[in-house]
Amino acid sequence: MEDSVIDGWVHVDGGQPGAKIEVEVPELGAKTSATLDEEGHAAIHLAVQRLERWSPETPKLYEVQLRAGQDVMEDLIGFRTIETRGTEILLNGKSIFLRGVCIHAEAPYRTGRANSDKDAETLLGWAKELGANYVRLAHYPHDETMLRAADRMGLLVWSENPVYWAIQWDNPKVLAKAELQLEEEIGIARNHAAIILWSMANETPNTEARTQFITTLAAHARELDSTRLITAALLVRAEGHTKIVDDPLGKALDVIGTNEYIGWYEQRPETADVTEWRVDYQKPMIMSELGGGAKAGLHGGANDRWTEEYQANIYRHQLGMLNRIPQLRGMSPWILMDFRSPNRPLVGIQDEFNRKGLISDQGQKKQAFFILQKAYKEKSVGKPE
């Protein structure tokens, strides 16, 4: 996309070959028509003037009208570019650091599935208050209300295909199911400017069958949509105090995602101070998960697990380590809000909630929220943009 040109395509389900379609962006005074091919597709080319590109700072949306016969559809669409250059992520041609947070589709205050405009605006409003310009919607496609809110509010999105942990990697039926899920996800969400990353998977084992499975998925995603970046959240291995990112799946990705929980599932928070990273890919990397648990309102010393002070201590030590990773171009700590999790049974602490949220399910902000907020708003974490 150039500032003076918008290229795209329209698909009319059941459309007859040779039938005419029209596309118009009234605010830009742009209008074009095309005819459908044998598969019901039509390429479009719009000449425009004074196009304002969508970004977190200027989340401009244009009304787009599509006509096919008697059918008319209207949508609000933003226009922007996303690409990589070496270890940089470029939004509209400019380097960007993704200051983010992971979000589950859990409704604030009432729990259950987040499925309303109010749910979306509350969750994403907290992300904006945090200072985020990006959210990882884990570990599955979220309700379209979240995507529409992200478009309006100016939050970049990592959208994830639900391929998780250990599945039957060598089963063709499982691959076919994963490809169908990917087709549905991209087919529904491809017009949302907020989405910049299609994630293929989360925390999968390093095996040849897994690598072939997800490499196939990545190739299929590029066939479906060549305009966005492909990623996945990888596990990393350690040698002493060195974290090594050498998963062969990285070859199939545009952006490397990595998960780590120093101070929670391994070692102590201060271990991050002496941890170095070796990334075997000259590609951008996002720390797609990090963090630890705390019950809102539980206080104690910085070394007392489950307290707000302990969680905050993890974040303090993480920030310095993250700034020493040359390829780091984004981060999305786990997670914005506490969420229901039946396998978290610790009575009086978890009570069937994952407590890694920066905010409780009742909206109470924990100390770690303010540690991260300060770093994001001061832009003291991540490379200068």
Secondary structure, DSSP 8 states (H G I E B T S, - for coil): -BTTEEEEEEE-TT--TT-EEEEEEGGGTEEEEEE--TTSEEEEEEE-SS-----SS----EEEEEEETTEEEEEEE----EEEETTEEEETTEE--EEEEEE-SB-TTT-SB--SHHHHHHHHHHHHHHT-SEEEE-SS---HHHHHHHHHHT-EEEEE---BSS--TT-HHHHHHHHHHHHHHHHHHTT-TTEEEEEEEES----HHHHHHHHHHHHHHHHH-TTSEEEEEE--EEETTEEEE--GGGGG-SEEEEE--BTTTBS-GGGGGG-EEEE-SSS-EEEEE----B-TT----TTSTBSHHHHHHHHHHHHHHHTT-TTEEEE--S-SB-EE-TT---TTTTSSEE---SB-TTS-B-HHHHHHHHHHHHT-SS---
